[in-house]
Amino acid sequence: MGTGTGGGRLTDTIEREQTRKPKQEMQTTNEPAEATAAEQATLRKELLRSMLLQRRFEERCAEAYALGKIGGFCHLYIGQEAISAGTMSVLRPDDYVVTSYRDHGQAIARGVTPRSVMSELFGRVDGCSGGKGGSMHLFDKKLGFLGGHGIVGGHIPLAGGVGWAIKYRKGDQVCVCFFGEAAVNIGAFHEALNIASLWSLPCVFVIENNRYGMGTAISRSTANEDVKARAAAYRMLGESVDAQDVFAVRDAMGRAVALARKDSKPTLIEMRTYRFMGHSMSDAASGTYRSREELEENMKRDPIVILHDIMRANNELSDGEFSKLDEEQKAICQDAWDFADASAEPPLENLFTNVLVESTS
């Protein structure tokens, strides 16, 4: 089994950081002060496992795409794993998630099985969308994971609809909506935030600001690069977060989720991150609209490496333990590949299923 596009780079970075940084210089993350040392250690390990699983899964996706096993579009989440891991760790099982097309990592962090996701990417019947949705349209109703949506910004009003349904039913669930920074210029974004604030909907709107809308830098597309400032226009709280720090993500999302759950108030959060791959598999990682130097500089703040270093500093993770954890995630991804490869393709008659829904009124 190969390590994919980023395995060697991740290992090399960790080895360089170990030799370069003495332990006493390690920074601590924004962890919950009330947690015991044992609880913090357990949480850190679970977050590291989640991010590693996402990273290794995406590397295998890149390999599968190159081999023609995945067709259509394929947008990888490599470099942004702290957002999904940190966010999902503060949600309840009955909460809801609505997201855009860069959805593999978020689905896995939410609990959609790697087998189900890989089968969907391979276009097989055992996929979470029956093999008919593909990379951009992952969906699992049981887990409240309501898509994968391919239209930039088009799904943001759907999150408002989910928030309205929660309030109408007098529930205390929360709906989290992910989208990129380019979506803040879309009309649907403004309409959704306006109605969410006006009606006090339990929504958390998350901007995954990786600085590029496809190949266009935010400085070339957005007059005010302070995207969280949009919150003030709709009288909701806004916050910017260093999204390479998984505990900074947890802290911000914890506050926003609590506000939505208790007071039914929406929040807009900007997650400042960086994608280590191109916009999609058809896009070069560097050399076109961004330089190799820029990419390599940002890769120094790999969220996995940051958490790994903290755990090393706290004597919670040895080289052997990290290698074992990493190998376990690689094995899960290989199992997902094998399962998807053995899954059947959807029969032709499935073209006509789930197209229309009969009205119950």
N, C-alpha and C positions, 0 to 999 in steps of 0.2 A: 504494500500500500504506500503510495506516495504521500508526501507531506503537503502537497499543494503549493499555492503561490506564496503563502506567507509563513509557512512553518519554520523554514530556516531563518528567516529574518527575525521572527519572534524569539527563537532560541538564541541567536547571535546577540540580540539586543539585551536579553536577560544576562547572558554571560558577561557582556561588556559592563553592564551596570553593576554587577557583583564585584568586579575588580576595580571599578572606578570609585564607588561610593562606600565609605566606611559606614558601619551600621548606625553610629550615633548621629549621622547627618540625615537619616531618613525622616521624611515628613509624615505626620499622622493624618489620617482622613477625618472628616467631620462625622464621627460616629456618635450614636446616641449615648449620652453620658450615663443614663440610668442602667444601661446594660452591663452585666457582669463581664469580667475578662473572658470567661469561658464562653459566654453567649456571643461576645464580639468575635472571638476566634472562630466559632462555628458559623456565624454569619459571613465572615470574610471568606471562609473556605467555600461556602455555598455560592457566593457571588463570583468567586474565582472560577468555580466549576461551570457556572452558567456562561460566563464570558468565554471560557475555553471551548465549551461545546459549540457555541455560536461561531467562534473563529474557525475551528476545525471543520464544522459543517460547511461554512461558506467557501473554504479552500477546496473542499471536495466538489462543491457546486461549480467552481471555476474549472476544475478538471473535467467534470461531466459535460459542461457546456462546450469545452474545446473538443471533446470526443463526439459531439452531436447528440448526446443523450437528453439534453435540455434544449428545447427550441424556443423561438420567440425572444422576448426580452428577459434579461436576468440582471438585477441590480443587487450588488453585494453590500453587506453591512460592516465589512471589516474596518475597524477603527472606531466604531460607534457603539460597541457592545455594552459599555457602562450605562448608557441611557436605558436600554431595554432591561438589563439585569437589575439596575437600581429601581426603575419604575415598577416592574412587576413584583418586586419584593415587598412593596408597601400596599399592594392591592389585595382585596379579598377575592375568593373564588367567584362570587356572584357579581363582581364589578364588570364593566364593559370596556373593550378596547376597539377603537376604529383607527385605521392607519392607511398610509399610502402604499406605493408599489415596492418600497424597499423594506419588505416585511418578513423575510425569513427569520432573522434573529429575534424579532419581536414575538413571532409566533412560537418559536422554540422556548424563549424565556417565559412565555405565558403558560406553557405546558403542552402545546401541540407536539406530538411525538415526532422525532426526526424521521421515523419510518413514514409517517403520514405526510410530512412536508416533502421529503425526497420523492415519494411516489407521485405527489402532485406535480412536482417539477418535471418528472419523467413522463407526465401525462397518462398515469395509470389509474385503474379503478379504485385502488386502495388509498389514493390521495385524499386529503381533507376536503377537497372540492370535487371529488369523483373523477379527477383527471381532466376536468373541463375548464378549470380556472388558470392553472399554471402559476408561474412565479409571482405575478402581480396580484393574484386574487386568492390568497389563502384565507380560509374561513373555518371556524369551529364554533358552532352555536353553543355546545355544552360548556365551553370555556369562556363564553362571552367575547370571543375574538371575531369581530364582525367585519373582517376584510382589512386588507388588501384592496386598494382602489387605484386605478391607473390614471385617472384624470387629475391633473395638478389642482389641488384645492377643492375639487368637486365633492369630496367626502366630508368636508368640515361641517356643512349643514346637517349631515346625517348624525353626527355626534350631538348636535343640538337637539335633533329629534329624539335621540335616545335619552338625553337629559330630560326632555319634556315628558317622555313616557314614564321615567322613573318618578318624577314629581307628581304626575297625574295619578299614578298608582300608590302614592304616598310611601314609596320605598326610601331606603337610605343608601342605595348603591351610588357609584360614581362612574362617569364615562370619561376615559382618557382618549384624546385625539392627537395623533402624531402627524406632522407634515413638515416639509422642508421650508427653508427661509424664502424661497421664491414664491411660495403660496401666499405670503402676506400681502402681495400686490394683486391678488385675485379678488374679484368682487364677492365671491361666495364666502371668503374669509371674513370680510367686514360685515356682511349680512348675518353670519352665524354668531360672531362675537357680540354684535348689537343685540340680537334677540336673546342670547344667553344671559347677558347682563340685565336687559329689560325684564325678563321673566325669571331671573334668579335661578338658573339651571345648574345642576351639580356636575359641571364639566371642567376638565383640566385640559387646556389647549397647549400642546407641546411643539415648539418650533425646534426641529433638529437642524441647527444652523451649521452646515458643513462648508459654508462659504461659496459654494458654486451651485447654481441652478443649471443642471447639465454642464455646459462648458462656459457659462457666463458668471464671472465673479460678481458678488453682491454689490461691489462698488460701482459696477457698470449697469446695474438693473434697479437699484433701490436708492431713492433720493436721500432717505434717512436710514442709515445702516443700523441705527439703534432700534431693532425690530421690536423689542419689548415695549417701546414707547407707544405702540399701538394700543396697549392695554388702557392707558390713561384716557384715550378717546371714548372708551366704552365703560369708564368708571369701574374697572376691575383691577385687581392687583396684578402687577407684572414683575418678573424677576429674571435675571440672567445668571446662568450657572456654568461653572467649569465642568463640562460633561465628560471629561477624561477621568474625573475622580468619581468613582461609583458612589461614595458616601455623600458627596456634595449633591449628587442626583437624588439619593434617598432622602436627604434632609429637605430639599426643596419640594420634592413630590409628596413627602409626608405631610408637610404643612398645607399644600394645596389640596390634597385628598381629604385631610381633616376638615378644611374649610368647606369643601363641597359636601361632604357627608353630614356635617353637623348643621351648617347654616345655609346649605344649598346656594353657595356663591361660586362663580367661575373664576379661574385664574389663567393667566397667560405666562408660560415659562419658556424662555429662550435657552436651549441647551447648546452651548458653544462647543462644537466638536470638529472632526476632520475625517473625511473618508480617505482611506489609504489606497483604494482602488479607483478606477475611473467611474464615471457616472453609471455606466452599464458595462457589460462584457464586451461591447463593441467600441469602447472608449479607452484610449491609452491612459495609464495611471499618471504619466507625466510626459513632458516634451512637447505638448501642444499648447494648452491654455494655462498650464502651471509648470514650473520648473522642477527638475529633479531635486534641486537644492531645497526648494520649499517643501516638497514632499518628505524628504529625509529629515528635515528639521522638525516637522510636525510628528513624524513617526517616533521621535525621541520621547513623546508623551503618550505612548501606547497605554491604554487603560489597563490592560492585563499586566504589563510590566510594572506600572505604578502600584497596583495592588499586590503583586508578587513581592516587590521590594519592601513594602510595609510589613507583610507577613514574615519575611526573612528577618527584618529588623526586630520583630517581636518574638523571634524564635518559634514561630508557629508553622514554619514550612522549611523543610530541608530540600536539597537538590533531588534526593531520591523520591521524596513525597510529591514534589512537583512533577517529576517525570512520570510517576505512577498515575497521578491524576490526569495528566495530559494523554497518556496512552489509553486510559479508560475512555476518554472522550473520542479519541481517534477510532477506537473499536466500535463505539456507538455509531459513529458516522459510517464506518465500513458496513456495519449491519444494516443501516438505513439504505445504503447503496444497493446491497445485495437483495434486500427485501423489495425495493422499488424495481430493480431489474427483473425480478421474478414475477412481479405483479402483472396481471393481464391488462391489455389496452381496453378502453371502454368499447362496448359493442356499438354498432352503427345506430341502433335505435335510441341510444342515450342522447343523441342529438336533439331529440324532441322532449326529453324529460326536464322538468324544472324551468320551463320557458314561461308558462303562464300559471297563475294561481287563481283558483276559483274563489269568487267572493263569498264570504260567510254571512253577509248582511241580507 
